[in-house]
Amino acid sequence: MKNTSIGIIGLGYVGLPLAVAFASKYEVIGFDINEKRIKELNKGFDSTNELTPEQLNKVIGSSLKLTTVLEDLSECTTFIVTVPTPVTSSKSPDLTPVIKATESVASSS
Ligand SMILES: NC(=O)c1ccc[n+]([C@@H]2O[C@H](COP(=O)([O-])OP(=O)(O)OC[C@H]3O[C@@H](n4cnc5c(N)ncnc54)[C@H](O)[C@@H]3O)[C@@H](O)[C@H]2O)c1
């Protein structure tokens, strides 16, 4: 497992802390479609207030790479999808974000 590179798709309330936790043991690529979010995180600022700048800066640039570039996921061997899973007005699951995210993973490899 030492060479495992984990791709985390969607860096919100769930994905970002997960990415940072895994980065203490593994190489992690965190991917999000929100460029503003990635820019802020790469500067050590988490607008969700889940993580401090110290927690982010400890791993960013070493074991954790945060990106909007799909191709950066190509070396990952394991993927975790943490995008939103809303429900429609009729209370059915709206799987559009999950489908888009998994299509991204498929096209990156
Ligand atoms: N937040 C919670 O407390 C909580 C608790 C339990 C379960 N969950 C579940 O965890 C999942 C994620 O929730 P969250 O609160 O972290 O969501 P969030 O809205 O905080 O974050 C989702 C992130 O995914 C990104 N995203 C959307 N589409 C994408 C795509 N196609 N490719 C890459 N990134 C994409 C968004 O830009 C955003 O940064 C959901 O299924 C949610 O129901 C959340």
The ligand as an SDF file (V2000), in Angstrom:
LIG
                    3D

 44 48  0  0  0  0  0  0  0  0999 V2000
  -21.2680   17.7630    5.3540 N   0  0  0  0  0  0  0  0  0  0  0  0
  -21.6620   16.8070    6.2030 C   0  0  0  0  0  0  0  0  0  0  0  0
  -21.7420   16.9920    7.4310 O   0  0  0  0  0  0  0  0  0  0  0  0
  -22.0000   15.4310    5.6810 C   0  0  0  0  0  0  0  0  0  0  0  0
  -22.2960   14.4220    6.6020 C   0  0  0  0  0  0  0  0  0  0  0  0
  -22.5790   13.1470    6.1330 C   0  0  0  0  0  0  0  0  0  0  0  0
  -22.5660   12.8960    4.7770 C   0  0  0  0  0  0  0  0  0  0  0  0
  -22.2880   13.8750    3.9020 N   0  0  0  0  0  0  0  0  0  0  0  0
  -22.2820   13.5390    2.4830 C   0  0  0  0  0  0  0  0  0  0  0  0
  -20.9610   13.6990    1.9800 O   0  0  0  0  0  0  0  0  0  0  0  0
  -21.0300   14.0890    0.5860 C   0  0  0  0  0  0  0  0  0  0  0  0
  -20.2720   15.3970    0.3800 C   0  0  0  0  0  0  0  0  0  0  0  0
  -20.9000   16.3940    1.1740 O   0  0  0  0  0  0  0  0  0  0  0  0
  -20.1510   17.7500    1.5740 P   0  0  0  0  0  0  0  0  0  0  0  0
  -20.9190   18.3360    2.6880 O   0  0  0  0  0  0  0  0  0  0  0  0
  -18.6950   17.5080    1.7110 O   0  0  0  0  0  0  0  0  0  0  0  0
  -20.4100   18.6090    0.2560 O   0  0  0  0  0  0  0  0  0  0  0  0
  -19.8580   20.0950   -0.0870 P   0  0  0  0  0  0  0  0  0  0  0  0
  -20.9250   20.7720   -0.8620 O   0  0  0  0  0  0  0  0  0  0  0  0
  -19.3100   20.7390    1.1400 O   0  0  0  0  0  0  0  0  0  0  0  0
  -18.5990   19.8040   -1.0210 O   0  0  0  0  0  0  0  0  0  0  0  0
  -18.7110   19.2060   -2.2640 C   0  0  0  0  0  0  0  0  0  0  0  0
  -17.5340   19.6400   -3.1200 C   0  0  0  0  0  0  0  0  0  0  0  0
  -17.6040   18.8840   -4.3330 O   0  0  0  0  0  0  0  0  0  0  0  0
  -17.2410   19.7500   -5.3990 C   0  0  0  0  0  0  0  0  0  0  0  0
  -17.7620   19.1740   -6.6350 N   0  0  0  0  0  0  0  0  0  0  0  0
  -19.0320   19.1800   -7.1210 C   0  0  0  0  0  0  0  0  0  0  0  0
  -19.1030   18.4970   -8.2810 N   0  0  0  0  0  0  0  0  0  0  0  0
  -17.8350   18.0460   -8.5500 C   0  0  0  0  0  0  0  0  0  0  0  0
  -17.2570   17.2940   -9.6120 C   0  0  0  0  0  0  0  0  0  0  0  0
  -17.9790   16.8310  -10.6230 N   0  0  0  0  0  0  0  0  0  0  0  0
  -15.9260   17.0250   -9.5630 N   0  0  0  0  0  0  0  0  0  0  0  0
  -15.1660   17.4820   -8.5240 C   0  0  0  0  0  0  0  0  0  0  0  0
  -15.6590   18.1950   -7.4920 N   0  0  0  0  0  0  0  0  0  0  0  0
  -16.9820   18.4820   -7.5010 C   0  0  0  0  0  0  0  0  0  0  0  0
  -17.8110   21.1090   -5.0210 C   0  0  0  0  0  0  0  0  0  0  0  0
  -17.1490   22.1420   -5.7160 O   0  0  0  0  0  0  0  0  0  0  0  0
  -17.5540   21.1200   -3.5070 C   0  0  0  0  0  0  0  0  0  0  0  0
  -16.2990   21.7100   -3.1920 O   0  0  0  0  0  0  0  0  0  0  0  0
  -22.5440   14.2010    0.2610 C   0  0  0  0  0  0  0  0  0  0  0  0
  -22.9720   12.9700   -0.2520 O   0  0  0  0  0  0  0  0  0  0  0  0
  -23.1490   14.4390    1.6190 C   0  0  0  0  0  0  0  0  0  0  0  0
  -24.5150   14.0210    1.6520 O   0  0  0  0  0  0  0  0  0  0  0  0
  -21.9980   15.1320    4.3260 C   0  0  0  0  0  0  0  0  0  0  0  0
  1  2  1  0
  2  3  2  0
  2  4  1  0
  4  5  1  0
  4 44  2  0
  5  6  2  0
  6  7  1  0
  7  8  2  0
  8  9  1  0
  8 44  1  0
  9 10  1  0
  9 42  1  0
 10 11  1  0
 11 12  1  0
 11 40  1  0
 12 13  1  0
 13 14  1  0
 14 15  2  0
 14 16  1  0
 14 17  1  0
 17 18  1  0
 18 19  2  0
 18 20  1  0
 18 21  1  0
 21 22  1  0
 22 23  1  0
 23 24  1  0
 23 38  1  0
 24 25  1  0
 25 26  1  0
 25 36  1  0
 26 27  1  0
 26 35  1  0
 27 28  2  0
 28 29  1  0
 29 30  1  0
 29 35  2  0
 30 31  1  0
 30 32  2  0
 32 33  1  0
 33 34  2  0
 34 35  1  0
 36 37  1  0
 36 38  1  0
 38 39  1  0
 40 41  1  0
 40 42  1  0
 42 43  1  0
M  CHG  2   8   1  16  -1
M  END
$$$$
